[in-house]
Amino acid sequence: MGVGAQEPAMSPAPAPAHETAGEELVPSAAPAVFHVLGLPVTNSMICTWIVALVILVIVRSTTPKNIKEIPSGMQNVLEALVEMWDGLIGDILDKRVTRWVFPFATTFFIFIVMSNLVDLVPGVGSIGIKHDGEFTPLFRPPTTDANLTVAMAGIFLVMSLYWAIKFNGPWGLVKHIFGVKMEANKWVYPLFVLLFLFIGAMELLSILFARPVALAMRLYGNVFAGESILDMIFHSKSLVITFLLSAGMYFYETFVCLVQAFVFAMLVVAFVGTLCTHTEEHGH
């Protein structure tokens, strides 16, 4: 019998990357939903606009024209919130500084709470569109986008420096950071000057870099981690496990959302307080 060339066995086609590596979790970068004049509009930006609109509607509905002598409903909530933050900030900062920081910190708290809670709204992350075979959610919690948290930290940095200069004066702020803050005789005073110059340099690094980074990354990391965990739970193959874990995570995430907003606002107040206090500079 003749011997013919054996046809090579067909190897199976490689599985798609998303099947072998598993389904990708929430991407760290917010995807663009559409473009306006060449600029991307991401799903986190859409949610940011929605949150801002909701806050505007709520606040406008409780403006002086609609205020009642006996508060009820949303007016009661807002008045309690204002009184709470006024008391907290007033216990930490100078009265003059409190007037500057109170609306700033309170606005941060309200906005961050609303933005964090978006993560728990049904449909966020699951409603979207398909483009070129890839699914893009229409909505994403604003605080899971590092661009927003970094922008808020940048605003804090600019305003805190402005208030520090306004409170201390330019030269007063320099002395506040680099000045010798303890009594010393004339023999050791030059050593203390060098020591406090070094301490001041570390403090300046903290003011310009460490504090804004801590504010931005703490908020982003905690909320993003919560969203990723919820996404993993909802993609579980067991309906029972999904229901049990998601119920517990919803309560936990609600607590985390409130705590992270409170921590961000209180750190803003505390950081401003370290810059807007009178410290005595000692001489020799």
Backbone torsions as a table, in degrees:
resi	resn	phi	psi	omega
1	MET	NA	149.1	-178.2
2	GLY	-74.4	152.8	177.8
3	VAL	-108.0	116.5	179.9
4	GLY	-104.6	165.2	178.1
5	ALA	-71.2	127.8	-179.2
6	GLN	-76.9	132.6	-179.5
7	GLU	-72.6	128.5	-178.5
8	PRO	-62.0	141.2	-179.6
9	ALA	-67.2	138.5	179.3
10	MET	-77.3	121.2	177.6
11	SER	-81.3	144.1	-179.2
12	PRO	-63.1	143.7	179.2
13	ALA	-65.5	140.5	179.5
14	PRO	-62.7	142.1	179.7
15	ALA	-69.2	149.3	176.3
16	PRO	-55.3	152.8	-175.8
17	ALA	-59.3	-37.5	-175.0
18	HIS	-73.4	-17.1	178.1
19	GLU	-85.5	-34.4	-179.4
20	THR	-79.6	-38.7	-176.1
21	ALA	-91.9	-4.7	-178.1
22	GLY	88.1	161.1	-177.3
23	GLU	-70.4	135.7	-176.3
24	GLU	-69.2	141.1	176.4
25	LEU	-75.8	-170.5	-179.4
26	VAL	-60.7	124.3	-179.3
27	PRO	-67.1	145.7	-178.7
28	SER	-68.2	-31.3	178.9
29	ALA	-97.2	132.1	179.0
30	ALA	-69.4	125.0	-178.8
31	PRO	-74.5	151.7	178.2
32	ALA	-80.0	135.3	178.0
33	VAL	-90.5	-41.5	175.7
34	PHE	-155.7	178.1	-177.8
35	HIS	-125.2	144.3	175.6
36	VAL	-124.9	114.8	-178.0
37	LEU	54.9	36.5	178.5
38	GLY	84.8	-5.5	-180.0
39	LEU	-95.9	133.2	-178.0
40	PRO	-73.8	138.9	172.2
41	VAL	-112.0	110.1	-174.7
42	THR	-87.7	166.7	178.9
43	ASN	-67.8	-27.2	176.0
44	SER	-71.4	-32.8	176.6
45	MET	-66.0	-39.6	178.7
46	ILE	-61.5	-44.2	178.7
47	CYS	-66.6	-34.8	177.5
48	THR	-61.8	-43.6	178.0
49	TRP	-64.1	-39.6	179.6
50	ILE	-65.1	-44.8	178.7
51	VAL	-61.4	-45.0	179.1
52	ALA	-61.3	-39.9	179.2
53	LEU	-65.9	-42.4	178.8
54	VAL	-62.2	-44.4	179.0
55	ILE	-62.4	-42.8	-179.9
56	LEU	-61.4	-43.7	-179.9
57	VAL	-64.4	-43.4	-179.1
58	ILE	-64.4	-45.0	-178.4
59	VAL	-67.0	-41.5	180.0
60	ARG	-64.8	-30.6	-179.9
61	SER	-73.8	-13.4	178.6
62	THR	-119.4	27.4	177.6
63	THR	-72.4	169.1	-178.1
64	PRO	-50.6	-30.7	180.0
65	LYS	-66.0	-25.4	-176.2
66	ASN	-111.5	6.6	-178.1
67	ILE	-73.1	136.8	177.9
68	LYS	-106.3	150.6	179.0
69	GLU	-63.5	-39.5	175.3
70	ILE	-104.7	101.6	-174.0
71	PRO	-65.7	149.6	176.6
72	SER	-153.8	160.4	176.5
73	GLY	61.4	-133.1	-175.9
74	MET	-66.3	-32.1	176.9
75	GLN	-61.2	-39.5	177.7
76	ASN	-62.0	-43.4	-179.1
77	VAL	-64.1	-46.5	-178.2
78	LEU	-66.5	-39.1	178.6
79	GLU	-65.4	-40.8	177.8
80	ALA	-64.6	-38.8	179.2
81	LEU	-65.6	-44.2	179.6
82	VAL	-64.0	-44.2	-179.9
83	GLU	-64.8	-40.0	-179.7
84	MET	-62.4	-49.4	-177.8
85	TRP	-70.4	-33.6	176.8
86	ASP	-62.7	-41.8	178.7
87	GLY	-68.3	-43.4	-179.2
88	LEU	-63.4	-48.0	-177.1
89	ILE	-70.1	-37.4	179.4
90	GLY	-63.6	-28.1	178.1
91	ASP	-77.5	-16.0	-175.5
92	ILE	-105.0	-40.8	-171.8
93	LEU	-107.8	162.0	171.5
94	ASP	-61.4	150.1	-176.6
95	LYS	-56.5	-40.8	-179.5
96	ARG	-66.0	-41.4	-179.9
97	VAL	-69.7	-33.6	179.2
98	THR	-59.0	-39.9	179.5
99	ARG	-63.2	-31.7	179.0
100	TRP	-78.1	-44.4	-169.5
101	VAL	-84.5	-29.2	-174.1
102	PHE	-53.7	-53.7	-179.7
103	PRO	-65.3	-31.8	-179.1
104	PHE	-67.2	-52.4	-177.5
105	ALA	-68.4	-39.0	-179.9
106	THR	-66.0	-40.2	176.9
107	THR	-63.3	-42.5	175.8
108	PHE	-57.2	-46.3	-177.3
109	PHE	-61.2	-49.0	-178.1
110	ILE	-62.6	-45.8	-178.1
111	PHE	-64.1	-43.0	-177.7
112	ILE	-68.9	-39.8	177.3
113	VAL	-59.3	-48.7	-179.4
114	MET	-63.5	-40.9	-179.5
115	SER	-67.1	-40.4	179.4
116	ASN	-65.8	-41.3	-176.4
117	LEU	-69.9	-16.0	175.3
118	VAL	-57.4	-30.2	-179.4
119	ASP	-59.7	-24.5	-176.0
120	LEU	-97.9	0.3	180.0
121	VAL	-79.0	127.2	178.6
122	PRO	-58.7	137.3	179.6
123	GLY	100.4	-22.9	178.1
124	VAL	-71.8	120.0	-177.5
125	GLY	92.9	-17.6	-178.5
126	SER	-111.2	-20.8	176.3
127	ILE	-95.1	126.1	-177.8
128	GLY	-166.6	-164.7	-178.1
129	ILE	-129.4	157.9	175.9
130	LYS	-106.1	130.0	179.5
131	HIS	-133.5	118.9	-177.3
132	ASP	56.6	37.2	177.6
133	GLY	81.2	-1.4	180.0
134	GLU	-107.6	136.1	-179.9
135	PHE	-84.5	129.1	178.0
136	THR	-122.4	115.1	177.6
137	PRO	-63.6	143.9	178.2
138	LEU	-78.6	-25.0	-174.3
139	PHE	-129.3	142.3	176.9
140	ARG	-148.5	135.3	179.9
141	PRO	-53.5	129.7	-175.5
142	PRO	-56.9	-37.2	-175.4
143	THR	-80.0	0.1	171.0
144	THR	-90.9	6.9	175.1
145	ASP	-108.5	115.4	-177.0
146	ALA	-61.2	-24.9	178.8
147	ASN	-59.7	-39.8	-179.2
148	LEU	-71.2	-46.4	-178.0
149	THR	-65.8	-36.0	176.4
150	VAL	-67.1	-39.0	178.5
151	ALA	-63.7	-42.2	178.0
152	MET	-64.2	-40.1	177.2
153	ALA	-65.0	-36.7	176.8
154	GLY	-65.2	-40.3	176.9
155	ILE	-62.8	-42.9	176.8
156	PHE	-58.4	-44.4	-178.3
157	LEU	-60.1	-47.7	-178.9
158	VAL	-62.1	-47.1	-176.9
159	MET	-68.8	-38.2	-179.6
160	SER	-65.6	-39.4	176.9
161	LEU	-67.4	-38.2	178.2
162	TYR	-62.7	-46.0	179.7
163	TRP	-67.2	-35.9	179.3
164	ALA	-64.3	-41.6	178.1
165	ILE	-69.5	-39.1	179.3
166	LYS	-64.9	-35.2	-177.8
167	PHE	-81.8	-44.6	-174.4
168	ASN	-97.3	-23.2	-167.6
169	GLY	84.6	157.3	-177.6
170	PRO	-58.3	-50.2	-179.1
171	TRP	-70.9	-34.4	177.2
172	GLY	-63.3	-36.0	178.3
173	LEU	-68.2	-39.1	177.2
174	VAL	-61.4	-44.9	178.7
175	LYS	-67.0	-33.9	179.4
176	HIS	-63.4	-35.3	-177.4
177	ILE	-87.9	-43.2	-171.8
178	PHE	-106.4	-9.2	-174.9
179	GLY	-68.7	153.6	176.3
180	VAL	-73.9	124.6	-172.6
181	LYS	-111.1	28.7	176.5
182	MET	-151.6	156.3	-179.5
183	GLU	-74.0	142.2	179.3
184	ALA	-154.2	145.2	176.8
185	ASN	-79.8	172.2	-170.5
186	LYS	-67.0	-20.1	-177.8
187	TRP	-77.8	-37.1	-177.3
188	VAL	-102.2	-5.5	-177.7
189	TYR	-57.9	-42.6	177.8
190	PRO	-58.8	-34.8	178.1
191	LEU	-66.6	-39.6	178.3
192	PHE	-67.7	-32.7	176.4
193	VAL	-61.7	-46.5	178.4
194	LEU	-63.3	-40.9	-179.8
195	LEU	-61.7	-46.8	-177.2
196	PHE	-76.1	-21.3	170.5
197	LEU	-66.2	-41.1	177.3
198	PHE	-66.1	-45.5	178.6
199	ILE	-61.5	-39.9	178.3
200	GLY	-63.8	-37.9	177.8
201	ALA	-64.0	-40.5	176.4
202	MET	-65.2	-39.7	178.8
203	GLU	-65.7	-39.6	178.6
204	LEU	-64.4	-39.2	176.1
205	LEU	-63.3	-38.8	177.8
206	SER	-65.4	-42.5	-178.0
207	ILE	-65.9	-44.7	-172.8
208	LEU	-85.5	-21.8	-174.4
209	PHE	-129.3	-57.5	-170.9
210	ALA	-63.2	-44.2	-177.6
211	ARG	-65.7	-49.7	177.4
212	PRO	-60.6	-39.5	-180.0
213	VAL	-65.2	-41.8	179.0
214	ALA	-61.7	-43.5	178.6
215	LEU	-61.2	-48.9	-175.0
216	ALA	-67.8	-48.5	-172.9
217	MET	-75.9	-32.1	177.9
218	ARG	-63.8	-47.7	-179.6
219	LEU	-66.0	-49.4	-178.3
220	TYR	-60.9	-46.7	-175.9
221	GLY	-63.2	-43.6	-177.9
222	ASN	-68.4	-44.9	-178.1
223	VAL	-72.0	-39.2	178.6
224	PHE	-64.6	-39.3	178.3
225	ALA	-63.6	-41.4	178.2
226	GLY	-62.2	-41.6	179.0
227	GLU	-65.6	-38.6	179.8
228	SER	-65.5	-40.7	178.8
229	ILE	-64.9	-43.8	177.1
230	LEU	-61.6	-38.6	179.0
231	ASP	-64.2	-39.7	177.3
232	MET	-64.1	-41.2	-179.3
233	ILE	-64.1	-44.8	-176.7
234	PHE	-69.6	-18.2	177.5
235	HIS	-96.8	10.8	175.7
236	SER	-68.5	146.2	-178.0
237	LYS	-78.1	-18.2	-179.0
238	SER	-96.1	121.7	-179.6
239	LEU	-66.4	-36.8	-179.4
240	VAL	-65.9	-46.8	179.0
241	ILE	-62.4	-41.2	178.5
242	THR	-59.8	-44.8	-178.2
243	PHE	-66.1	-46.7	-176.4
244	LEU	-66.4	-46.4	-178.6
245	LEU	-69.1	-39.6	-178.3
246	SER	-66.9	-35.3	178.4
247	ALA	-62.4	-45.7	178.3
248	GLY	-67.1	-40.3	-178.5
249	MET	-67.4	-31.1	179.3
250	TYR	-64.5	-42.5	177.4
251	PHE	-65.6	-43.7	-179.4
252	TYR	-64.6	-44.2	-179.0
253	GLU	-66.5	-34.4	175.5
254	THR	-60.5	-43.9	177.9
255	PHE	-63.0	-45.1	-179.4
256	VAL	-63.6	-40.8	179.7
257	CYS	-59.6	-43.2	179.9
258	LEU	-69.5	-43.5	-177.6
259	VAL	-65.1	-43.3	-178.6
260	GLN	-64.8	-37.6	176.3
261	ALA	-65.6	-41.7	179.4
262	PHE	-65.0	-43.9	-179.4
263	VAL	-63.1	-43.2	179.8
264	PHE	-59.9	-49.0	-177.6
265	ALA	-65.8	-40.1	-179.0
266	MET	-70.0	-34.6	175.5
267	LEU	-66.1	-36.9	174.7
268	VAL	-58.3	-46.8	180.0
269	VAL	-63.5	-45.9	-177.7
270	ALA	-65.3	-41.7	-179.6
271	PHE	-65.7	-41.0	176.6
272	VAL	-64.9	-37.2	179.7
273	GLY	-61.5	-34.0	178.6
274	THR	-70.1	-21.7	-180.0
275	LEU	-95.0	-24.0	-174.9
276	CYS	-113.5	55.5	174.8
277	THR	-132.9	150.0	178.9
278	HIS	-87.9	119.4	174.9
279	THR	-119.2	137.1	-178.6
280	GLU	-79.3	131.6	175.0
281	GLU	-94.9	124.0	-177.1
282	HIS	-95.7	145.6	178.2
283	GLY	-109.1	-164.9	-178.9
284	HIS	-107.7	NA	NA
